[in-house]
């Protein structure tokens, strides 16, 4: 079924996005400790973008599941 293939892809992309989010959290902590303010700001922006993408993927998956 094509819908299952699509949901598999969305699940995989969400998994990758969660890895990004976790990595950014760790890197932000390291940048803070090392006082790399410019790098920390860039990492925060990337973290926010990844969090937004994660929400978007969740909405897409929800739309697939509830659509007829």
mmJSON file of the N, C-alpha and C atoms, coordinates in Angstrom:
{"data_MODEL":{"atom_site":{
"group_PDB":["ATOM","ATOM","ATOM","ATOM","ATOM","ATOM","ATOM","ATOM","ATOM","ATOM","ATOM","ATOM","ATOM","ATOM","ATOM","ATOM","ATOM","ATOM","ATOM","ATOM","ATOM","ATOM","ATOM","ATOM","ATOM","ATOM","ATOM","ATOM","ATOM","ATOM","ATOM","ATOM","ATOM","ATOM","ATOM","ATOM","ATOM","ATOM","ATOM","ATOM","ATOM","ATOM","ATOM","ATOM","ATOM","ATOM","ATOM","ATOM","ATOM","ATOM","ATOM","ATOM","ATOM","ATOM","ATOM","ATOM","ATOM","ATOM","ATOM","ATOM","ATOM","ATOM","ATOM","ATOM","ATOM","ATOM","ATOM","ATOM","ATOM","ATOM","ATOM","ATOM","ATOM","ATOM","ATOM","ATOM","ATOM","ATOM","ATOM","ATOM","ATOM","ATOM","ATOM","ATOM","ATOM","ATOM","ATOM","ATOM","ATOM","ATOM","ATOM","ATOM","ATOM","ATOM","ATOM","ATOM","ATOM","ATOM","ATOM","ATOM","ATOM","ATOM","ATOM","ATOM","ATOM","ATOM","ATOM","ATOM","ATOM","ATOM","ATOM","ATOM","ATOM","ATOM","ATOM","ATOM","ATOM","ATOM","ATOM","ATOM","ATOM","ATOM","ATOM","ATOM","ATOM","ATOM","ATOM","ATOM","ATOM","ATOM","ATOM","ATOM","ATOM","ATOM","ATOM","ATOM","ATOM","ATOM","ATOM","ATOM","ATOM","ATOM","ATOM","ATOM","ATOM","ATOM","ATOM","ATOM","ATOM","ATOM","ATOM","ATOM","ATOM","ATOM","ATOM","ATOM","ATOM","ATOM","ATOM","ATOM","ATOM","ATOM","ATOM","ATOM","ATOM","ATOM","ATOM","ATOM","ATOM","ATOM","ATOM","ATOM","ATOM","ATOM","ATOM","ATOM","ATOM","ATOM","ATOM","ATOM","ATOM","ATOM","ATOM","ATOM","ATOM","ATOM","ATOM","ATOM","ATOM","ATOM","ATOM","ATOM","ATOM","ATOM","ATOM","ATOM","ATOM","ATOM","ATOM","ATOM","ATOM","ATOM","ATOM","ATOM"],
"id":[1,2,3,4,5,6,7,8,9,10,11,12,13,14,15,16,17,18,19,20,21,22,23,24,25,26,27,28,29,30,31,32,33,34,35,36,37,38,39,40,41,42,43,44,45,46,47,48,49,50,51,52,53,54,55,56,57,58,59,60,61,62,63,64,65,66,67,68,69,70,71,72,73,74,75,76,77,78,79,80,81,82,83,84,85,86,87,88,89,90,91,92,93,94,95,96,97,98,99,100,101,102,103,104,105,106,107,108,109,110,111,112,113,114,115,116,117,118,119,120,121,122,123,124,125,126,127,128,129,130,131,132,133,134,135,136,137,138,139,140,141,142,143,144,145,146,147,148,149,150,151,152,153,154,155,156,157,158,159,160,161,162,163,164,165,166,167,168,169,170,171,172,173,174,175,176,177,178,179,180,181,182,183,184,185,186,187,188,189,190,191,192,193,194,195,196,197,198,199,200,201,202,203,204],
"type_symbol":["N","C","C","N","C","C","N","C","C","N","C","C","N","C","C","N","C","C","N","C","C","N","C","C","N","C","C","N","C","C","N","C","C","N","C","C","N","C","C","N","C","C","N","C","C","N","C","C","N","C","C","N","C","C","N","C","C","N","C","C","N","C","C","N","C","C","N","C","C","N","C","C","N","C","C","N","C","C","N","C","C","N","C","C","N","C","C","N","C","C","N","C","C","N","C","C","N","C","C","N","C","C","N","C","C","N","C","C","N","C","C","N","C","C","N","C","C","N","C","C","N","C","C","N","C","C","N","C","C","N","C","C","N","C","C","N","C","C","N","C","C","N","C","C","N","C","C","N","C","C","N","C","C","N","C","C","N","C","C","N","C","C","N","C","C","N","C","C","N","C","C","N","C","C","N","C","C","N","C","C","N","C","C","N","C","C","N","C","C","N","C","C","N","C","C","N","C","C","N","C","C","N","C","C"],
"label_atom_id":["N","CA","C","N","CA","C","N","CA","C","N","CA","C","N","CA","C","N","CA","C","N","CA","C","N","CA","C","N","CA","C","N","CA","C","N","CA","C","N","CA","C","N","CA","C","N","CA","C","N","CA","C","N","CA","C","N","CA","C","N","CA","C","N","CA","C","N","CA","C","N","CA","C","N","CA","C","N","CA","C","N","CA","C","N","CA","C","N","CA","C","N","CA","C","N","CA","C","N","CA","C","N","CA","C","N","CA","C","N","CA","C","N","CA","C","N","CA","C","N","CA","C","N","CA","C","N","CA","C","N","CA","C","N","CA","C","N","CA","C","N","CA","C","N","CA","C","N","CA","C","N","CA","C","N","CA","C","N","CA","C","N","CA","C","N","CA","C","N","CA","C","N","CA","C","N","CA","C","N","CA","C","N","CA","C","N","CA","C","N","CA","C","N","CA","C","N","CA","C","N","CA","C","N","CA","C","N","CA","C","N","CA","C","N","CA","C","N","CA","C","N","CA","C","N","CA","C","N","CA","C","N","CA","C","N","CA","C"],
"label_alt_id":[null,null,null,null,null,null,null,null,null,null,null,null,null,null,null,null,null,null,null,null,null,null,null,null,null,null,null,null,null,null,null,null,null,null,null,null,null,null,null,null,null,null,null,null,null,null,null,null,null,null,null,null,null,null,null,null,null,null,null,null,null,null,null,null,null,null,null,null,null,null,null,null,null,null,null,null,null,null,null,null,null,null,null,null,null,null,null,null,null,null,null,null,null,null,null,null,null,null,null,null,null,null,null,null,null,null,null,null,null,null,null,null,null,null,null,null,null,null,null,null,null,null,null,null,null,null,null,null,null,null,null,null,null,null,null,null,null,null,null,null,null,null,null,null,null,null,null,null,null,null,null,null,null,null,null,null,null,null,null,null,null,null,null,null,null,null,null,null,null,null,null,null,null,null,null,null,null,null,null,null,null,null,null,null,null,null,null,null,null,null,null,null,null,null,null,null,null,null,null,null,null,null,null,null],
"label_comp_id":["UNK","UNK","UNK","UNK","UNK","UNK","UNK","UNK","UNK","UNK","UNK","UNK","UNK","UNK","UNK","UNK","UNK","UNK","UNK","UNK","UNK","UNK","UNK","UNK","UNK","UNK","UNK","UNK","UNK","UNK","UNK","UNK","UNK","UNK","UNK","UNK","UNK","UNK","UNK","UNK","UNK","UNK","UNK","UNK","UNK","UNK","UNK","UNK","UNK","UNK","UNK","UNK","UNK","UNK","UNK","UNK","UNK","UNK","UNK","UNK","UNK","UNK","UNK","UNK","UNK","UNK","UNK","UNK","UNK","UNK","UNK","UNK","UNK","UNK","UNK","UNK","UNK","UNK","UNK","UNK","UNK","UNK","UNK","UNK","UNK","UNK","UNK","UNK","UNK","UNK","UNK","UNK","UNK","UNK","UNK","UNK","UNK","UNK","UNK","UNK","UNK","UNK","UNK","UNK","UNK","UNK","UNK","UNK","UNK","UNK","UNK","UNK","UNK","UNK","UNK","UNK","UNK","UNK","UNK","UNK","UNK","UNK","UNK","UNK","UNK","UNK","UNK","UNK","UNK","UNK","UNK","UNK","UNK","UNK","UNK","UNK","UNK","UNK","UNK","UNK","UNK","UNK","UNK","UNK","UNK","UNK","UNK","UNK","UNK","UNK","UNK","UNK","UNK","UNK","UNK","UNK","UNK","UNK","UNK","UNK","UNK","UNK","UNK","UNK","UNK","UNK","UNK","UNK","UNK","UNK","UNK","UNK","UNK","UNK","UNK","UNK","UNK","UNK","UNK","UNK","UNK","UNK","UNK","UNK","UNK","UNK","UNK","UNK","UNK","UNK","UNK","UNK","UNK","UNK","UNK","UNK","UNK","UNK","UNK","UNK","UNK","UNK","UNK","UNK"],
"label_asym_id":["A","A","A","A","A","A","A","A","A","A","A","A","A","A","A","A","A","A","A","A","A","A","A","A","A","A","A","A","A","A","A","A","A","A","A","A","A","A","A","A","A","A","A","A","A","A","A","A","A","A","A","A","A","A","A","A","A","A","A","A","A","A","A","A","A","A","A","A","A","A","A","A","A","A","A","A","A","A","A","A","A","A","A","A","A","A","A","A","A","A","A","A","A","A","A","A","A","A","A","A","A","A","A","A","A","A","A","A","A","A","A","A","A","A","A","A","A","A","A","A","A","A","A","A","A","A","A","A","A","A","A","A","A","A","A","A","A","A","A","A","A","A","A","A","A","A","A","A","A","A","A","A","A","A","A","A","A","A","A","A","A","A","A","A","A","A","A","A","A","A","A","A","A","A","A","A","A","A","A","A","A","A","A","A","A","A","A","A","A","A","A","A","A","A","A","A","A","A","A","A","A","A","A","A"],
"label_entity_id":["1","1","1","1","1","1","1","1","1","1","1","1","1","1","1","1","1","1","1","1","1","1","1","1","1","1","1","1","1","1","1","1","1","1","1","1","1","1","1","1","1","1","1","1","1","1","1","1","1","1","1","1","1","1","1","1","1","1","1","1","1","1","1","1","1","1","1","1","1","1","1","1","1","1","1","1","1","1","1","1","1","1","1","1","1","1","1","1","1","1","1","1","1","1","1","1","1","1","1","1","1","1","1","1","1","1","1","1","1","1","1","1","1","1","1","1","1","1","1","1","1","1","1","1","1","1","1","1","1","1","1","1","1","1","1","1","1","1","1","1","1","1","1","1","1","1","1","1","1","1","1","1","1","1","1","1","1","1","1","1","1","1","1","1","1","1","1","1","1","1","1","1","1","1","1","1","1","1","1","1","1","1","1","1","1","1","1","1","1","1","1","1","1","1","1","1","1","1","1","1","1","1","1","1"],
"label_seq_id":[1,1,1,2,2,2,3,3,3,4,4,4,5,5,5,6,6,6,7,7,7,8,8,8,9,9,9,10,10,10,11,11,11,12,12,12,13,13,13,14,14,14,15,15,15,16,16,16,17,17,17,18,18,18,19,19,19,20,20,20,21,21,21,22,22,22,23,23,23,24,24,24,25,25,25,26,26,26,27,27,27,28,28,28,29,29,29,30,30,30,31,31,31,32,32,32,33,33,33,34,34,34,35,35,35,36,36,36,37,37,37,38,38,38,39,39,39,40,40,40,41,41,41,42,42,42,43,43,43,44,44,44,45,45,45,46,46,46,47,47,47,48,48,48,49,49,49,50,50,50,51,51,51,52,52,52,53,53,53,54,54,54,55,55,55,56,56,56,57,57,57,58,58,58,59,59,59,60,60,60,61,61,61,62,62,62,63,63,63,64,64,64,65,65,65,66,66,66,67,67,67,68,68,68],
"pdbx_PDB_ins_code":[null,null,null,null,null,null,null,null,null,null,null,null,null,null,null,null,null,null,null,null,null,null,null,null,null,null,null,null,null,null,null,null,null,null,null,null,null,null,null,null,null,null,null,null,null,null,null,null,null,null,null,null,null,null,null,null,null,null,null,null,null,null,null,null,null,null,null,null,null,null,null,null,null,null,null,null,null,null,null,null,null,null,null,null,null,null,null,null,null,null,null,null,null,null,null,null,null,null,null,null,null,null,null,null,null,null,null,null,null,null,null,null,null,null,null,null,null,null,null,null,null,null,null,null,null,null,null,null,null,null,null,null,null,null,null,null,null,null,null,null,null,null,null,null,null,null,null,null,null,null,null,null,null,null,null,null,null,null,null,null,null,null,null,null,null,null,null,null,null,null,null,null,null,null,null,null,null,null,null,null,null,null,null,null,null,null,null,null,null,null,null,null,null,null,null,null,null,null,null,null,null,null,null,null],
"Cartn_x":[0.841,0.0,0.884,0.631,1.459,1.456,0.319,0.264,1.24,1.412,2.36,3.797,4.097,5.435,5.7,4.695,4.848,5.043,4.261,4.398,5.739,6.241,7.579,8.639,8.523,9.483,9.369,8.144,7.95,8.514,8.291,8.833,10.356,10.963,12.42,12.954,12.307,12.752,12.582,11.495,11.303,12.396,12.754,13.826,15.133,15.45,16.651,16.56,15.386,15.204,15.399,14.963,15.159,16.646,17.393,18.846,19.451,19.002,19.482,19.173,17.949,17.541,18.414,18.629,19.468,20.906,21.421,22.793,22.931,21.942,22.001,21.958,21.154,21.109,22.483,23.137,24.473,25.471,25.451,26.395,26.151,24.896,24.592,25.192,25.068,25.664,27.179,27.804,29.263,29.677,28.942,29.266,29.122,28.133,27.933,29.105,29.542,30.67,31.949,32.161,33.37,33.259,32.07,31.818,31.97,31.471,31.431,30.042,29.856,28.527,27.991,28.846,28.386,27.957,28.741,28.401,27.131,27.001,25.814,24.561,24.624,23.47,23.079,24.065,23.806,23.183,23.688,23.14,21.708,21.424,20.059,19.111,19.539,18.709,18.453,19.484,19.323,18.434,18.585,17.728,16.266,16.0,14.626,14.054,14.872,14.429,14.126,14.96,14.727,13.459,13.229,12.008,10.779,10.856,9.749,9.524,10.598,10.481,9.833,10.2,9.622,8.114,7.678,6.241,5.552,6.218,5.66,5.505,6.511,6.424,5.302,5.107,4.025,2.668,2.526,1.27,1.021,2.077,1.936,1.493,2.115,1.745,0.307,-0.08,-1.448,-2.439,-2.091,-2.941,-3.092,-2.009,-2.063,-2.978,-2.874,-3.637,-5.127,-5.462,-6.879,-7.563,-6.808,-7.444,-8.097,-9.107,-9.813,-9.326],
"Cartn_y":[-1.182,0.0,1.242,2.159,3.371,4.226,4.259,5.089,4.584,3.274,2.727,3.066,3.056,3.455,4.915,5.761,7.183,7.385,6.679,6.807,6.276,5.236,4.735,5.802,6.497,7.561,8.7,9.088,10.165,9.759,8.52,8.031,8.08,7.669,7.687,9.118,10.04,11.436,12.029,11.673,12.146,11.615,10.373,9.786,10.555,10.878,11.668,13.053,13.634,14.963,14.904,13.834,13.693,13.553,12.889,12.802,14.208,14.992,16.373,17.185,17.076,17.847,17.495,16.213,15.772,16.257,16.183,16.645,18.134,18.904,20.351,20.68,19.965,20.214,20.013,18.928,18.651,19.724,20.078,21.07,22.446,22.782,24.061,24.09,22.983,22.925,23.079,22.429,22.518,23.936,24.549,25.92,26.884,26.642,27.497,27.368,26.13,25.899,26.543,26.435,26.985,28.482,29.042,30.468,30.852,29.974,30.25,30.797,32.083,32.686,32.68,32.958,32.961,31.563,30.574,29.194,28.767,29.176,28.832,29.408,30.651,31.29,30.554,30.189,29.445,28.088,27.414,26.117,26.249,27.304,27.536,27.732,28.497,28.716,27.395,26.574,25.276,24.348,24.397,23.605,23.993,25.288,25.761,25.303,25.361,24.919,23.409,22.638,21.195,20.887,21.623,21.426,21.762,22.829,23.191,22.112,21.593,20.526,19.29,18.966,17.811,17.976,19.162,19.431,19.307,19.79,19.706,18.252,17.435,16.018,15.331,15.718,15.147,15.525,16.771,17.205,16.476,16.271,15.543,14.108,13.459,12.082,12.021,12.979,13.016,13.194,14.029,14.266,12.984,12.252,10.983,9.99,9.921,8.932,9.25,10.521,10.912,11.173,11.263,11.537,10.278,10.506,9.371,9.106],
"Cartn_z":[0.0,0.0,0.0,-0.907,-1.003,0.26,0.968,2.178,3.239,3.331,4.298,3.924,2.643,2.196,2.538,2.303,2.626,4.121,4.923,6.376,6.867,6.225,6.57,6.331,5.212,4.886,5.891,6.214,7.191,8.551,8.953,10.223,10.232,9.141,9.039,9.11,8.41,8.424,9.821,10.499,11.873,12.793,12.595,13.395,13.196,11.956,11.673,12.31,12.276,12.862,14.374,15.016,16.458,16.796,15.935,16.127,16.038,15.059,14.931,16.179,16.662,17.839,19.04,19.255,20.373,20.205,18.996,18.728,18.974,18.503,18.724,20.207,20.977,22.429,23.056,22.683,23.236,22.802,21.52,21.013,21.622,21.893,22.537,23.943,24.666,26.006,25.94,24.966,24.823,24.45,23.509,23.097,24.273,25.116,26.291,27.257,27.501,28.407,27.865,26.546,25.928,25.616,25.914,25.678,24.206,23.327,21.89,21.565,21.857,21.746,20.314,19.331,17.937,17.504,17.863,17.519,18.251,19.506,20.288,19.645,19.188,18.554,17.271,16.477,15.247,15.555,16.566,16.96,17.472,18.201,18.688,17.513,16.518,15.334,14.604,14.474,13.819,14.648,15.959,16.838,16.648,16.631,16.449,15.107,14.071,12.748,12.748,13.407,13.489,14.281,15.345,16.133,15.3,14.518,13.631,12.57,12.016,11.018,11.626,12.851,13.519,13.66,14.044,14.163,12.804,11.77,10.423,9.983,10.229,9.867,10.637,11.883,12.68,12.081,11.668,11.039,9.725,8.944,7.684,7.948,8.905,9.238,9.729,10.547,11.053,9.912,8.954,7.788,6.958,6.792,6.061,6.757,8.071,8.824,8.838,8.928,9.064,7.732,6.62,5.327,4.776,3.965,3.344,1.941],
"occupancy":[1.0,1.0,1.0,1.0,1.0,1.0,1.0,1.0,1.0,1.0,1.0,1.0,1.0,1.0,1.0,1.0,1.0,1.0,1.0,1.0,1.0,1.0,1.0,1.0,1.0,1.0,1.0,1.0,1.0,1.0,1.0,1.0,1.0,1.0,1.0,1.0,1.0,1.0,1.0,1.0,1.0,1.0,1.0,1.0,1.0,1.0,1.0,1.0,1.0,1.0,1.0,1.0,1.0,1.0,1.0,1.0,1.0,1.0,1.0,1.0,1.0,1.0,1.0,1.0,1.0,1.0,1.0,1.0,1.0,1.0,1.0,1.0,1.0,1.0,1.0,1.0,1.0,1.0,1.0,1.0,1.0,1.0,1.0,1.0,1.0,1.0,1.0,1.0,1.0,1.0,1.0,1.0,1.0,1.0,1.0,1.0,1.0,1.0,1.0,1.0,1.0,1.0,1.0,1.0,1.0,1.0,1.0,1.0,1.0,1.0,1.0,1.0,1.0,1.0,1.0,1.0,1.0,1.0,1.0,1.0,1.0,1.0,1.0,1.0,1.0,1.0,1.0,1.0,1.0,1.0,1.0,1.0,1.0,1.0,1.0,1.0,1.0,1.0,1.0,1.0,1.0,1.0,1.0,1.0,1.0,1.0,1.0,1.0,1.0,1.0,1.0,1.0,1.0,1.0,1.0,1.0,1.0,1.0,1.0,1.0,1.0,1.0,1.0,1.0,1.0,1.0,1.0,1.0,1.0,1.0,1.0,1.0,1.0,1.0,1.0,1.0,1.0,1.0,1.0,1.0,1.0,1.0,1.0,1.0,1.0,1.0,1.0,1.0,1.0,1.0,1.0,1.0,1.0,1.0,1.0,1.0,1.0,1.0,1.0,1.0,1.0,1.0,1.0,1.0],
"B_iso_or_equiv":[0.0,0.0,0.0,0.0,0.0,0.0,0.0,0.0,0.0,0.0,0.0,0.0,0.0,0.0,0.0,0.0,0.0,0.0,0.0,0.0,0.0,0.0,0.0,0.0,0.0,0.0,0.0,0.0,0.0,0.0,0.0,0.0,0.0,0.0,0.0,0.0,0.0,0.0,0.0,0.0,0.0,0.0,0.0,0.0,0.0,0.0,0.0,0.0,0.0,0.0,0.0,0.0,0.0,0.0,0.0,0.0,0.0,0.0,0.0,0.0,0.0,0.0,0.0,0.0,0.0,0.0,0.0,0.0,0.0,0.0,0.0,0.0,0.0,0.0,0.0,0.0,0.0,0.0,0.0,0.0,0.0,0.0,0.0,0.0,0.0,0.0,0.0,0.0,0.0,0.0,0.0,0.0,0.0,0.0,0.0,0.0,0.0,0.0,0.0,0.0,0.0,0.0,0.0,0.0,0.0,0.0,0.0,0.0,0.0,0.0,0.0,0.0,0.0,0.0,0.0,0.0,0.0,0.0,0.0,0.0,0.0,0.0,0.0,0.0,0.0,0.0,0.0,0.0,0.0,0.0,0.0,0.0,0.0,0.0,0.0,0.0,0.0,0.0,0.0,0.0,0.0,0.0,0.0,0.0,0.0,0.0,0.0,0.0,0.0,0.0,0.0,0.0,0.0,0.0,0.0,0.0,0.0,0.0,0.0,0.0,0.0,0.0,0.0,0.0,0.0,0.0,0.0,0.0,0.0,0.0,0.0,0.0,0.0,0.0,0.0,0.0,0.0,0.0,0.0,0.0,0.0,0.0,0.0,0.0,0.0,0.0,0.0,0.0,0.0,0.0,0.0,0.0,0.0,0.0,0.0,0.0,0.0,0.0,0.0,0.0,0.0,0.0,0.0,0.0],
"pdbx_formal_charge":[null,null,null,null,null,null,null,null,null,null,null,null,null,null,null,null,null,null,null,null,null,null,null,null,null,null,null,null,null,null,null,null,null,null,null,null,null,null,null,null,null,null,null,null,null,null,null,null,null,null,null,null,null,null,null,null,null,null,null,null,null,null,null,null,null,null,null,null,null,null,null,null,null,null,null,null,null,null,null,null,null,null,null,null,null,null,null,null,null,null,null,null,null,null,null,null,null,null,null,null,null,null,null,null,null,null,null,null,null,null,null,null,null,null,null,null,null,null,null,null,null,null,null,null,null,null,null,null,null,null,null,null,null,null,null,null,null,null,null,null,null,null,null,null,null,null,null,null,null,null,null,null,null,null,null,null,null,null,null,null,null,null,null,null,null,null,null,null,null,null,null,null,null,null,null,null,null,null,null,null,null,null,null,null,null,null,null,null,null,null,null,null,null,null,null,null,null,null,null,null,null,null,null,null],
"auth_seq_id":[1,1,1,2,2,2,3,3,3,4,4,4,5,5,5,6,6,6,7,7,7,8,8,8,9,9,9,10,10,10,11,11,11,12,12,12,13,13,13,14,14,14,15,15,15,16,16,16,17,17,17,18,18,18,19,19,19,20,20,20,21,21,21,22,22,22,23,23,23,24,24,24,25,25,25,26,26,26,27,27,27,28,28,28,29,29,29,30,30,30,31,31,31,32,32,32,33,33,33,34,34,34,35,35,35,36,36,36,37,37,37,38,38,38,39,39,39,40,40,40,41,41,41,42,42,42,43,43,43,44,44,44,45,45,45,46,46,46,47,47,47,48,48,48,49,49,49,50,50,50,51,51,51,52,52,52,53,53,53,54,54,54,55,55,55,56,56,56,57,57,57,58,58,58,59,59,59,60,60,60,61,61,61,62,62,62,63,63,63,64,64,64,65,65,65,66,66,66,67,67,67,68,68,68],
"auth_comp_id":["UNK","UNK","UNK","UNK","UNK","UNK","UNK","UNK","UNK","UNK","UNK","UNK","UNK","UNK","UNK","UNK","UNK","UNK","UNK","UNK","UNK","UNK","UNK","UNK","UNK","UNK","UNK","UNK","UNK","UNK","UNK","UNK","UNK","UNK","UNK","UNK","UNK","UNK","UNK","UNK","UNK","UNK","UNK","UNK","UNK","UNK","UNK","UNK","UNK","UNK","UNK","UNK","UNK","UNK","UNK","UNK","UNK","UNK","UNK","UNK","UNK","UNK","UNK","UNK","UNK","UNK","UNK","UNK","UNK","UNK","UNK","UNK","UNK","UNK","UNK","UNK","UNK","UNK","UNK","UNK","UNK","UNK","UNK","UNK","UNK","UNK","UNK","UNK","UNK","UNK","UNK","UNK","UNK","UNK","UNK","UNK","UNK","UNK","UNK","UNK","UNK","UNK","UNK","UNK","UNK","UNK","UNK","UNK","UNK","UNK","UNK","UNK","UNK","UNK","UNK","UNK","UNK","UNK","UNK","UNK","UNK","UNK","UNK","UNK","UNK","UNK","UNK","UNK","UNK","UNK","UNK","UNK","UNK","UNK","UNK","UNK","UNK","UNK","UNK","UNK","UNK","UNK","UNK","UNK","UNK","UNK","UNK","UNK","UNK","UNK","UNK","UNK","UNK","UNK","UNK","UNK","UNK","UNK","UNK","UNK","UNK","UNK","UNK","UNK","UNK","UNK","UNK","UNK","UNK","UNK","UNK","UNK","UNK","UNK","UNK","UNK","UNK","UNK","UNK","UNK","UNK","UNK","UNK","UNK","UNK","UNK","UNK","UNK","UNK","UNK","UNK","UNK","UNK","UNK","UNK","UNK","UNK","UNK","UNK","UNK","UNK","UNK","UNK","UNK"],
"auth_asym_id":["A","A","A","A","A","A","A","A","A","A","A","A","A","A","A","A","A","A","A","A","A","A","A","A","A","A","A","A","A","A","A","A","A","A","A","A","A","A","A","A","A","A","A","A","A","A","A","A","A","A","A","A","A","A","A","A","A","A","A","A","A","A","A","A","A","A","A","A","A","A","A","A","A","A","A","A","A","A","A","A","A","A","A","A","A","A","A","A","A","A","A","A","A","A","A","A","A","A","A","A","A","A","A","A","A","A","A","A","A","A","A","A","A","A","A","A","A","A","A","A","A","A","A","A","A","A","A","A","A","A","A","A","A","A","A","A","A","A","A","A","A","A","A","A","A","A","A","A","A","A","A","A","A","A","A","A","A","A","A","A","A","A","A","A","A","A","A","A","A","A","A","A","A","A","A","A","A","A","A","A","A","A","A","A","A","A","A","A","A","A","A","A","A","A","A","A","A","A","A","A","A","A","A","A"],
"auth_atom_id":["N","CA","C","N","CA","C","N","CA","C","N","CA","C","N","CA","C","N","CA","C","N","CA","C","N","CA","C","N","CA","C","N","CA","C","N","CA","C","N","CA","C","N","CA","C","N","CA","C","N","CA","C","N","CA","C","N","CA","C","N","CA","C","N","CA","C","N","CA","C","N","CA","C","N","CA","C","N","CA","C","N","CA","C","N","CA","C","N","CA","C","N","CA","C","N","CA","C","N","CA","C","N","CA","C","N","CA","C","N","CA","C","N","CA","C","N","CA","C","N","CA","C","N","CA","C","N","CA","C","N","CA","C","N","CA","C","N","CA","C","N","CA","C","N","CA","C","N","CA","C","N","CA","C","N","CA","C","N","CA","C","N","CA","C","N","CA","C","N","CA","C","N","CA","C","N","CA","C","N","CA","C","N","CA","C","N","CA","C","N","CA","C","N","CA","C","N","CA","C","N","CA","C","N","CA","C","N","CA","C","N","CA","C","N","CA","C","N","CA","C","N","CA","C","N","CA","C","N","CA","C","N","CA","C","N","CA","C"],
"pdbx_PDB_model_num":[1,1,1,1,1,1,1,1,1,1,1,1,1,1,1,1,1,1,1,1,1,1,1,1,1,1,1,1,1,1,1,1,1,1,1,1,1,1,1,1,1,1,1,1,1,1,1,1,1,1,1,1,1,1,1,1,1,1,1,1,1,1,1,1,1,1,1,1,1,1,1,1,1,1,1,1,1,1,1,1,1,1,1,1,1,1,1,1,1,1,1,1,1,1,1,1,1,1,1,1,1,1,1,1,1,1,1,1,1,1,1,1,1,1,1,1,1,1,1,1,1,1,1,1,1,1,1,1,1,1,1,1,1,1,1,1,1,1,1,1,1,1,1,1,1,1,1,1,1,1,1,1,1,1,1,1,1,1,1,1,1,1,1,1,1,1,1,1,1,1,1,1,1,1,1,1,1,1,1,1,1,1,1,1,1,1,1,1,1,1,1,1,1,1,1,1,1,1,1,1,1,1,1,1]
}}}
